Amino acid sequence: MSVPFGLTISYDAENKTFTIVDLSRAAVLDLYDYLEPLFEETWPYTPNSDKDYAGRFVGCFIGGVMPFYHLPAAEYRQACQWVAEAVDKLESLKPYKSDLIAALQADPRYKAV
């Protein structure tokens, strides 16, 4: 397993580009450890792959990406709240707080709910 370089917020299919907030290895691992149980508890496994938000989050992480691009607006907003909590609680994330929050809030899904 390779550790992702950061949080992948969105994917622009037209331009084939990702919006990624780069983080240190420690920050990536801490954020994943914080988010994974929340994803699993809130969105437990479902055989409907379009709604398997936790499974996709975990699977992509194992593949080297920590994704939010697969989340619809309501779920995206919830995940943004968890990231905001994490940056206040985890020392490794504090240097990235402004970049993370700005990038998350810049996504159209943030305002869609």
Residue frames as a rotation matrix with the C-alpha (Angstrom) as fourth column:
MET 1
0.583 0.813 0.000 0.00
0.813 -0.583 0.000 0.00
0.000 0.000 -1.000 0.00
SER 2
-0.580 -0.703 0.411 1.29
0.675 -0.698 -0.240 3.45
0.456 0.138 0.879 -0.84
VAL 3
-0.196 0.469 -0.861 0.28
0.749 -0.495 -0.440 6.40
-0.632 -0.732 -0.255 1.29
PRO 4
0.524 0.465 0.714 -1.63
0.821 -0.497 -0.280 9.11
0.225 0.733 -0.642 -0.60
PHE 5
-0.559 -0.759 0.333 -0.02
0.684 -0.650 -0.331 12.53
0.468 0.043 0.883 -1.01
GLY 6
-0.957 0.285 0.049 -3.05
-0.269 -0.813 -0.517 14.32
-0.107 -0.508 0.855 0.39
LEU 7
-0.289 0.943 0.163 -6.81
0.269 0.244 -0.932 14.66
-0.919 -0.225 -0.324 0.30
THR 8
-0.957 0.043 0.287 -8.31
0.281 -0.110 0.953 14.40
0.073 0.993 0.093 -3.19
ILE 9
-0.616 0.725 -0.308 -11.32
-0.134 -0.482 -0.866 16.68
-0.776 -0.492 0.394 -3.06
SER 10
0.503 0.849 -0.162 -12.67
-0.258 -0.032 -0.966 16.65
-0.825 0.528 0.203 -6.59
TYR 11
-0.522 -0.570 0.635 -12.14
0.483 0.416 0.770 15.53
-0.703 0.708 0.058 -10.14
ASP 12
0.123 0.482 -0.868 -12.85
-0.569 -0.682 -0.459 17.67
-0.813 0.550 0.190 -13.20
ALA 13
0.200 0.028 0.979 -13.67
0.463 0.878 -0.119 15.17
-0.864 0.477 0.162 -15.94
GLU 14
0.970 0.221 0.096 -13.65
0.192 -0.466 -0.864 17.82
-0.146 0.857 -0.494 -18.64
ASN 15
0.604 -0.797 0.024 -10.09
-0.734 -0.567 -0.373 18.91
0.311 0.208 -0.927 -17.93
LYS 16
0.670 -0.279 -0.688 -9.03
0.274 0.954 -0.121 15.57
0.690 -0.107 0.716 -16.43
THR 17
-0.433 -0.790 0.434 -7.63
-0.166 -0.404 -0.900 17.26
0.886 -0.462 0.044 -13.32
PHE 18
0.208 0.408 -0.889 -7.92
0.814 0.432 0.389 16.60
0.543 -0.804 -0.242 -9.61
THR 19
0.325 -0.132 0.936 -8.12
-0.511 -0.858 0.057 19.10
0.796 -0.497 -0.346 -6.77
ILE 20
0.431 -0.311 -0.847 -5.73
0.649 0.759 0.051 17.79
0.627 -0.572 0.529 -4.14
VAL 21
0.745 -0.303 0.593 -4.54
-0.590 -0.714 0.377 19.31
0.309 -0.631 -0.711 -0.87
ASP 22
0.129 -0.803 -0.582 -1.01
0.053 0.592 -0.804 18.02
0.990 0.073 0.119 -0.31
LEU 23
0.821 0.119 0.559 -0.28
-0.548 -0.113 0.829 16.85
0.162 -0.986 -0.028 3.23
SER 24
-0.339 -0.925 0.171 2.65
-0.933 0.307 -0.187 15.28
0.121 -0.223 -0.967 5.02
ARG 25
-0.466 0.092 -0.880 2.67
-0.116 0.980 0.164 11.51
0.877 0.178 -0.445 5.39
ALA 26
-0.923 0.093 -0.373 1.88
0.385 0.230 -0.894 11.83
0.003 -0.969 -0.248 9.11
ALA 27
-0.649 0.716 -0.256 -1.03
-0.566 -0.680 -0.466 14.19
-0.508 -0.158 0.847 8.41
VAL 28
-0.295 0.527 -0.797 -2.46
-0.774 0.358 0.523 11.85
0.561 0.771 0.302 5.75
LEU 29
-0.591 0.019 -0.806 -2.31
0.251 0.954 -0.162 8.87
0.766 -0.298 -0.569 8.09
ASP 30
-0.925 0.257 -0.279 -3.78
0.217 -0.244 -0.945 10.82
-0.311 -0.935 0.170 11.00
LEU 31
-0.506 0.774 -0.381 -6.61
-0.825 -0.563 -0.050 12.18
-0.253 0.289 0.923 8.86
TYR 32
-0.312 0.371 -0.875 -7.39
-0.483 0.731 0.482 8.75
0.818 0.573 -0.048 7.46
ASP 33
-0.771 -0.032 -0.636 -7.38
0.446 0.686 -0.574 7.20
0.455 -0.727 -0.515 10.94
TYR 34
-0.835 0.504 -0.223 -9.78
-0.151 -0.598 -0.787 9.91
-0.530 -0.624 0.575 12.07
LEU 35
-0.358 0.721 -0.594 -12.12
-0.923 -0.367 0.112 9.66
-0.138 0.588 0.797 9.08
GLU 36
-0.722 0.016 -0.692 -12.24
-0.354 0.851 0.389 5.92
0.595 0.525 -0.608 8.42
PRO 37
-0.843 0.457 -0.286 -14.32
0.530 0.609 -0.590 4.94
-0.095 -0.648 -0.755 11.48
LEU 38
-0.465 0.692 -0.553 -16.68
-0.256 -0.702 -0.664 7.87
-0.848 -0.167 0.504 10.85
PHE 39
-0.458 0.250 -0.853 -17.19
-0.878 0.022 0.478 6.78
0.138 0.968 0.209 7.24
GLU 40
-0.833 0.062 -0.549 -17.74
0.013 0.996 0.092 3.17
0.553 0.070 -0.831 8.32
GLU 41
-0.774 0.547 -0.319 -20.20
0.453 0.127 -0.882 4.09
-0.442 -0.828 -0.346 11.09
THR 42
-0.347 0.645 -0.681 -22.18
-0.416 -0.757 -0.504 6.66
-0.841 0.109 0.531 9.09
TRP 43
0.330 0.395 -0.857 -22.21
-0.943 0.093 -0.320 4.87
-0.047 0.914 0.403 5.73
PRO 44
-0.064 -0.363 0.930 -21.88
-0.402 0.862 0.309 1.12
-0.913 -0.354 -0.201 6.38
TYR 45
-0.914 -0.401 0.064 -21.25
-0.134 0.447 0.885 -1.28
-0.384 0.800 -0.462 3.55
THR 46
0.282 0.959 -0.038 -23.94
-0.404 0.083 -0.911 -1.54
-0.870 0.272 0.411 0.92
PRO 47
-0.131 -0.338 0.932 -23.88
0.627 0.700 0.342 -3.72
-0.768 0.629 0.120 -2.20
ASN 48
0.841 0.399 0.364 -24.96
0.538 -0.558 -0.632 -0.65
-0.049 0.728 -0.684 -4.19
SER 49
-0.053 -0.998 0.025 -21.55
0.996 -0.051 0.072 0.56
-0.070 0.029 0.997 -5.35
ASP 50
-0.100 0.069 0.993 -22.90
0.426 -0.899 0.105 4.07
0.899 0.433 0.060 -6.04
LYS 51
0.614 0.418 0.669 -23.66
-0.394 -0.572 0.719 4.49
0.684 -0.705 -0.187 -2.33
ASP 52
0.740 -0.433 -0.514 -20.79
0.649 0.660 0.378 2.55
0.176 -0.613 0.770 -0.81
TYR 53
0.776 -0.382 0.502 -19.06
-0.280 -0.922 -0.268 5.72
0.565 0.067 -0.822 0.35
ALA 54
0.589 -0.571 0.572 -17.06
-0.652 0.082 0.753 4.06
-0.477 -0.817 -0.325 3.14
GLY 55
0.590 -0.345 0.730 -15.96
0.413 0.906 0.095 1.12
-0.694 0.245 0.677 1.01
ARG 56
0.738 -0.289 0.610 -14.82
0.539 -0.293 -0.790 3.41
0.407 0.911 -0.061 -1.76
PHE 57
0.760 -0.455 0.464 -12.98
-0.585 -0.790 0.183 5.68
0.283 -0.411 -0.867 0.70
VAL 58
0.487 -0.564 0.667 -11.12
-0.415 0.522 0.745 2.73
-0.769 -0.639 0.020 2.23
GLY 59
0.617 -0.202 0.760 -10.49
0.608 0.736 -0.298 0.99
-0.499 0.646 0.577 -1.08
CYS 60
0.814 -0.315 0.488 -9.14
0.210 -0.623 -0.754 4.10
0.541 0.716 -0.441 -2.75
PHE 61
0.684 -0.586 0.435 -6.91
-0.725 -0.475 0.499 4.81
-0.086 -0.656 -0.750 0.25
ILE 62
0.464 -0.498 0.733 -5.41
0.065 0.844 0.533 1.33
-0.883 -0.200 0.424 -0.04
GLY 63
0.554 -0.185 0.812 -4.82
0.827 0.241 -0.509 2.14
-0.101 0.953 0.287 -3.72
GLY 64
-0.459 -0.885 -0.080 -2.98
0.879 -0.465 0.102 5.37
-0.127 -0.024 0.992 -2.86
VAL 65
-0.611 0.340 0.714 -5.76
0.085 -0.869 0.487 8.00
0.787 0.359 0.503 -2.97
MET 66
-0.698 0.497 -0.515 -7.72
0.588 -0.012 -0.809 9.57
-0.408 -0.868 -0.284 -0.11
PRO 67
-0.774 0.357 0.524 -10.88
0.400 -0.366 0.840 10.61
0.491 0.860 0.140 -1.98
PHE 68
-0.516 0.769 -0.378 -13.80
0.135 -0.363 -0.922 12.92
-0.846 -0.527 0.083 -1.40
TYR 69
-0.790 0.146 -0.595 -14.61
-0.587 -0.456 0.668 13.20
-0.174 0.878 0.447 -5.12
HIS 70
-0.810 0.477 -0.341 -17.05
0.221 0.787 0.576 10.27
0.543 0.391 -0.743 -4.90
LEU 71
-0.649 0.548 -0.528 -19.30
0.647 0.031 -0.762 11.93
-0.401 -0.836 -0.375 -2.32
PRO 72
-0.004 0.729 0.684 -22.60
0.749 -0.451 0.485 13.61
0.663 0.514 -0.544 -3.24
ALA 73
-0.158 -0.107 0.982 -23.30
-0.129 -0.983 -0.128 17.04
0.979 -0.147 0.142 -1.74
ALA 74
0.726 0.503 0.469 -24.91
-0.497 -0.087 0.863 16.02
0.474 -0.860 0.187 1.58
GLU 75
0.865 -0.452 -0.219 -22.26
0.502 0.773 0.387 13.41
-0.006 -0.445 0.896 2.31
TYR 76
0.015 -0.871 0.491 -19.51
0.668 -0.357 -0.653 15.75
0.744 0.338 0.576 1.16
ARG 77
0.192 0.138 0.972 -20.69
-0.411 -0.888 0.207 18.41
0.891 -0.439 -0.114 3.58
GLN 78
0.976 0.170 0.134 -20.66
-0.197 0.442 0.875 15.87
0.089 -0.881 0.465 6.44
ALA 79
0.546 -0.836 -0.053 -17.14
0.824 0.548 -0.147 14.78
0.152 0.037 0.988 5.54
CYS 80
-0.025 -0.512 0.859 -16.05
0.240 -0.837 -0.492 18.44
0.970 0.194 0.144 5.47
GLN 81
0.637 0.322 0.701 -17.32
-0.570 -0.416 0.709 18.84
0.519 -0.851 -0.081 9.03
TRP 82
0.943 -0.322 -0.081 -15.26
0.311 0.772 0.555 15.84
-0.117 -0.548 0.828 10.09
VAL 83
0.153 -0.925 0.348 -12.14
0.804 -0.088 -0.588 17.31
0.574 0.370 0.731 8.49
ALA 84
0.155 -0.035 0.987 -12.77
-0.264 -0.965 0.007 20.59
0.952 -0.262 -0.159 10.33
GLU 85
0.927 0.180 0.328 -12.99
-0.364 0.235 0.901 18.65
0.085 -0.955 0.284 13.61
ALA 86
0.739 -0.673 -0.038 -9.85
0.673 0.740 -0.011 16.70
0.036 -0.018 0.999 12.78
VAL 87
0.061 -0.775 0.629 -7.72
0.491 -0.526 -0.695 19.77
0.869 0.351 0.349 12.04
ASP 88
0.352 0.111 0.929 -8.68
-0.617 -0.720 0.319 21.21
0.704 -0.686 -0.185 15.41
LYS 89
0.913 0.112 0.393 -7.85
-0.384 0.564 0.731 17.98
-0.140 -0.818 0.558 17.27
LEU 90
0.739 -0.618 0.268 -4.77
0.631 0.774 0.047 16.62
-0.237 0.134 0.962 15.50
GLU 91
0.385 -0.672 -0.633 -1.44
-0.057 -0.702 0.710 18.44
-0.921 -0.237 -0.308 15.69
SER 92
-0.511 -0.665 0.544 -0.17
0.470 0.314 0.825 16.99
-0.720 0.677 0.152 12.41
LEU 93
-0.041 0.608 0.793 -3.08
0.994 -0.053 0.091 18.63
0.097 0.792 -0.603 10.55
LYS 94
0.474 0.317 -0.822 -2.94
0.578 -0.816 0.018 22.10
-0.665 -0.484 -0.570 12.11
PRO 95
-0.498 -0.701 -0.511 -0.37
0.045 -0.609 0.792 23.47
-0.866 0.372 0.335 9.60
TYR 96
-0.940 0.147 0.308 -2.77
0.333 0.198 0.922 22.53
0.075 0.969 -0.235 6.78
LYS 97
-0.360 0.882 -0.306 -5.96
0.636 -0.008 -0.772 23.90
-0.683 -0.472 -0.558 8.31
SER 98
-0.064 0.376 -0.925 -6.40
-0.350 -0.876 -0.332 26.97
-0.934 0.303 0.187 6.12
ASP 99
-0.735 -0.260 -0.626 -5.53
-0.671 0.154 0.725 25.11
-0.092 0.953 -0.288 2.90
LEU 100
-0.911 0.413 0.021 -7.85
0.413 0.910 0.027 22.20
-0.008 0.033 -0.999 3.70
ILE 101
-0.213 0.889 -0.405 -10.81
0.535 -0.240 -0.810 24.33
-0.818 -0.389 -0.424 4.75
ALA 102
-0.205 0.096 -0.974 -10.43
-0.580 -0.813 0.042 26.72
-0.788 0.574 0.222 1.80
ALA 103
-0.877 -0.171 -0.450 -10.22
-0.474 0.463 0.749 23.88
0.081 0.870 -0.487 -0.72
LEU 104
-0.769 0.639 -0.010 -13.17
0.618 0.740 -0.266 22.01
-0.163 -0.211 -0.964 0.79
GLN 105
-0.068 0.779 -0.623 -15.33
0.357 -0.564 -0.744 25.13
-0.932 -0.273 -0.240 0.87
ALA 106
-0.495 -0.187 -0.849 -14.41
-0.626 -0.601 0.497 26.06
-0.603 0.777 0.181 -2.70
ASP 107
-0.976 0.164 0.145 -16.05
0.218 0.790 0.573 22.91
-0.021 0.591 -0.806 -4.04
PRO 108
-0.586 0.805 0.095 -19.62
-0.562 -0.488 0.667 23.53
0.583 0.338 0.739 -5.34
ARG 109
-0.081 0.566 -0.820 -20.91
0.365 0.783 0.504 20.59
0.927 -0.259 -0.270 -3.27
TYR 110
-0.787 -0.290 -0.544 -20.08
0.603 -0.179 -0.777 22.50
0.128 -0.940 0.315 -0.10
LYS 111
-0.866 0.456 -0.205 -22.69
-0.383 -0.869 -0.313 25.15
-0.321 -0.192 0.927 -0.84
ALA 112
-0.674 0.599 -0.432 -25.18
-0.314 0.298 0.902 22.80
0.668 0.744 -0.013 -2.49
VAL 113
-0.412 0.517 -0.751 -26.71
0.741 0.670 0.055 21.58
0.531 -0.534 -0.658 0.77
